[in-house]
């Protein structure tokens, strides 16, 4: 069957305000700034319709453990809070 509906892009305007504790970042100087930068990067990527690339924002906080499993769990929370299925987005 011919596909009659094909999604091109989805743009989402969101406000993300997770703290360093929400991201489970290591208790090291700069952790709150890293959390804020990750939040802003996720907002930017969502607005650009780059939902499948959200995990790349975790690299901003890699020094503080954002790429550990806890960071992915926090990202799953963000994605699911926006109404998306984490397993289908990532």
C-alpha positions in Angstrom: 0.0 0.0 0.0 1.2 3.5 -0.8 2.0 5.6 2.2 -0.4 8.5 2.2 0.9 10.2 5.3 4.6 10.8 5.9 5.8 12.9 8.8 8.4 15.4 7.7 9.3 17.0 11.0 7.9 17.7 14.4 8.8 20.9 16.2 8.1 21.2 19.9 8.4 24.3 22.0 9.2 23.2 25.5 10.7 24.6 28.7 13.1 22.1 30.4 14.2 22.9 33.9 15.8 19.8 35.3 18.4 20.4 38.0 21.8 18.8 38.4 20.1 16.5 40.9 17.4 15.6 38.4 20.1 14.7 35.9 21.9 12.8 38.6 25.1 14.7 37.8 28.2 14.2 39.9 28.6 16.6 42.9 31.4 18.6 41.3 31.7 22.3 40.5 29.9 23.3 37.4 27.2 20.7 37.6 24.3 23.2 37.8 25.6 25.1 34.8 26.0 21.8 32.9 22.4 20.9 33.7 21.2 24.3 32.5 23.2 24.0 29.2 21.7 20.5 28.6 18.2 21.8 29.2 18.7 24.7 26.7 20.3 22.3 24.1 17.3 20.0 24.4 14.9 22.9 24.0 16.8 24.0 20.9 16.8 20.5 19.4 13.1 20.1 20.0 12.4 23.4 18.4 14.4 22.4 15.4 12.5 19.1 15.1 15.6 17.0 15.9 13.8 14.8 18.4 15.8 11.7 17.5 19.0 13.5 18.4 18.2 14.6 21.9 20.6 12.1 23.5 23.5 14.2 22.0 22.7 16.9 24.5 23.9 14.6 27.3 27.5 15.0 26.0 27.4 18.6 27.4 27.3 17.1 30.9 29.5 14.1 30.2 32.2 15.3 32.7 29.6 15.2 35.4 28.2 11.8 34.5 25.3 12.8 32.2 26.1 9.9 29.8 25.8 7.4 32.6 22.5 5.4 32.7 21.0 7.9 35.1 21.3 10.7 32.4 19.4 8.5 29.9 16.7 7.9 32.5 16.3 11.6 33.0 16.1 12.1 29.2 13.5 9.4 29.0 11.5 11.3 31.6 11.7 14.5 29.5 10.7 12.7 26.3 7.8 10.9 27.9 6.7 14.1 29.6 6.3 15.6 26.1 4.1 12.7 25.0 6.7 10.8 23.0 7.7 7.1 23.3 11.4 7.1 24.4 12.0 3.7 22.7 10.8 5.0 19.4 12.5 8.4 19.6 16.0 7.3 20.6 
